[in-house]
Amino acid sequence: MPESLVALTMSKFDYKTRKPFAVRDILDALQSGSTERIAEVYRDVHPGDIELAFERLDEADRLSILEALPADVLVAWADYLTPSELEAFLHQAEEPKQKEMLDSLSDDEL
């Protein structure tokens, strides 16, 4: 991916402009693997709503989506993932992504 989703969307990052999204729309975007759709979710959907969407998935689907997300998005959403989801993901992530996430997470998130 040429530029991070966080960099791609931070210029427009403002909680006041966030619009409501249906959980199904959030899940469809995350499962699509489309950089544009994921960037839209990252930009427009409150992370708490992402958390609600993730709760509707089984563990295998959650981990599959987490694997497809860029590390910078995972770090931004870390507070909204359960500790067990974050831990499970870190255990199975490839070393470069695992290192990037561990380097970016705060001590409180570890």
SULFENHU-V666004 format. One record per pair of residues at least 12 apart in sequence whose C-alpha atoms are under 6 Angstrom apart, sorted by the first residue. I is the first residue (numbers start at 1). GAP is how many residues later the second one is. Records with the same first field share a line. If there is no record, write none. Layout:
I: GAP, GAP
//
This chain:
5: 34
9: 34
18: 26, 27
23: 30
51: 29
71: 30
//
